[in-house]
Amino acid sequence: MRDIADKMSNKTIKEDFGIDMQRTLHLIRGHDLVGTMIAKAMERGEFNNLEGAGKPLNLEENPFEPAELHMVHKILKDNGYAPYWIELGKEIDILRIKFNKDIDYFKRYTWIIFSEKRSSAAIRRYDLKKNDFYSQSRERLMEISKKILDYNVHCPISLGRANFDVDDEMSSIFKDIENIIETSTGKQNK
């Protein structure tokens, strides 16, 4: 941290950013100071005999929860209810797992179709299924992406999820499937 602070204290940077840079440098140096003080105290053993040391934390109680809502939250929790964003997160995970399984299934199906010589009618049927699969995959990815956006709006900031680009995901799926087709048909031609 100190190296970063020293590099940032360069005169041209100070001139360019003025008071904001001074505030940032102060915070970086202050953070380093506190970290150093904590490390030295740990070395001296000042944290060794604290009350509750070595015992598990009680995570059942939320110290930030208003007292008047404690009983309501306990009843909801005891009956299996969770905040909307937690339920939505579980739903996103389930949808993504199912989607990934369906992609794997279709890849295996593609490999089976192209592992042997097939009639042109079979290839046409496959192409129709493939186009339908691509269309459904795009819709499902858009649904998952929208749910992630909704999740990020409702959850605490620190627990947000990274979203993905639907076009990039579709491109990856398309390349994987087309690669299976090329590899399988190449083996047939040999």
N, C-alpha and C positions, 0 to 999 in steps of 0.2 A: 504494500500500500504506500509505503514511504517513497518508493521509486516513482510510482505514478504521481504522487503529490509533487515530487521534485521536478519531474518532467513537465508537469502542468504549470509550474511556477515560472516557466519561461516568460521573458519580458513581453514578447510579441503576443503570446496568448493572453496575458493579462491586459494588454492594451486592446485587443480585439473583443474580449468578453467582459471586461470591467468588473463590476461589483458581483455579478453572478459567479464568476470564476473564483473570486476571493471567498465567497460563501462556500463553494464546492470544496476548495482547498482546506478551509477550516473544518468542514465536516469530515473529510478524509483523514486529516491529521487527528481529529478528535476521536474518530472511530479506532484508529491505530493506537491511540493513547489508552483508551478503555480496554482494548484487547490485550495490550501489554500489561496493564495493571491486573487484569483477571489472570493472565498466565503466570505472573509473578506470585500472586496470592495462592494459586494452585500449587506452585512449586514449594511455597512455604508451608503448605498443608492447612491453610486457613479454612478450607471447605470440608475437611475430613470429618469433623465431629458435629455436623449440622443435624438438627432434629429431623428425623425421617430419612436420613441417609441410608441407602441400600434397600429401602422399602419401595414397593411398587406405588406408582402414583394412582390416586383415585380419580379416574376419568369419568366416573358416573355423574359427577356434579359439574355444572358449568358455572364458573365464578362470575361470568358476565351476564348470566341469565337473570332477568328481573324476578324478584322473589314471588311476585303475584302470579307469574306464569309457570313457576316450577311444577306445581301439581298438574297443570294442564299438559305440559310437555311430558311429564312422567306417564300420565295415562295414555297419551298418544303413542309414546315409545313402547310401553308395555303391551299395547295392542297391535304392534307391527306397523304403525304409521311412521312415515319419514317425511322430511321436507320435500317439496315438489322437485327440487333440483337433484336430490339424491335418487329419487325414483326415476327421474329422467336419465340420470347417468347410468343406472342399471339397464334401462331400456336401450340406450345407445350401445352399451356393451353387448347386449343380447343380439341386437340387430347387426352389429358389425361381425360378431362371431358367425351368425347364420349366413351373412353375406359372403364371408370368406370361405365357409364350407361349400356354398353353392358355386363359387368360382372354382374351387378345387374339383368339385363334382363335374362341372362342365369341361374343365381341362382334361380330366380322365376320359370323359365321353368323347371329346375331340380326338384324343390319342387312340381310343378304341376304333373310332370311325376311320381314321386314316392309317391305322396300323396294317390294314389289308386293302387290297384293291376293291373298290366299291363301284356299283353301277352309277351312271349319271343321275338316275332318279334318286338314289340314296344321297348323293352329294347335294342335290337340289334341296331335299328335305333337311339335310344338315344345315345348309346355308340359311334356310328359313328359320330354323331353330336358333342359329347363331345370331341372326339379326334381331330376333325376338329377345334373346338373352341379352344382347347389347342394350336394347331399348329398356328392358326391365332393370338392368344393372344401373343405367344412368338414373332412372327414376328412384331406385332404392338409395343410391349414393346421394342424390339431392335431398331425399328425406332425412338421411342420417346427418348430412351437413346442416340442414335447417334445425334439427334437434340439438346439435352441438352449439349452434348460435343461441338457441333458446336456453340451453343449459348455462352457457357463459353469461347470459343476462341475469339469471337467477341465483347462481352460486356465488360464494365469496370469491373475490378477485384472485386470491392466491391459489384457488383450486380450479381455475379455468382450464379448458381443454384446447389443445391445438386443433384447428380445423384443417381441412384438406381441400385441394382444388379438384372438383369433380372431373374436369377435362384431363388433368394429369392422371388421376386414378383410372379413368376410362382408357387413356392412351396406354398405360401400363398393362391393363387387362388385355387390350387388343393385341399388343406386341407379344405377350405371353402366348395367347391362343394362336396367333399367326405363326409364331415360332414353332409351336407344336406341329402345326399343319406342314410347314416347310420341312421340318426335320423328318416327319413321318413319311411324307411323299418322296423325299430324297432317298430314304432307305428303300422304298418300293422300286424306285427307278434303277437301283444298283443291281 
